[in-house]
């Protein structure tokens, strides 16, 4: 896909945080950066179930643009 960007977009500097996080994705890298919890603590099964329920019951609305807080029905689960 060929994207046309505003001229000001070409002048933007890359995010320092984004560049740091790219390094942490490399195999063998152990990050001592603060704020990165252990993935083992993530409630993947519960999150999967919540997403499936919301998408099944109200998928079109859930995928639409919304407030930055996200889709209310998903937040309430």
HUQUICOR-V988454 format. One record per pair of residues at least 24 apart in sequence whose ideal C-beta (glycine too) atoms are under 10 Angstrom apart, sorted by the first residue. I is the first residue (numbers start at 1). J is the second residue. D is the distance in Angstrom with one decimal. If there is no record, write none. Layout:
# HUQUICOR-V988454
i:j:d
I:J:D
I:J:D
This chain:
# HUQUICOR-V988454
i:j:d
46:77:8.6
47:74:9.6
47:77:9.3
49:77:8.7
50:74:6.3
50:75:9.8
50:76:9.7
50:77:4.5
51:77:9.2
53:77:7.2
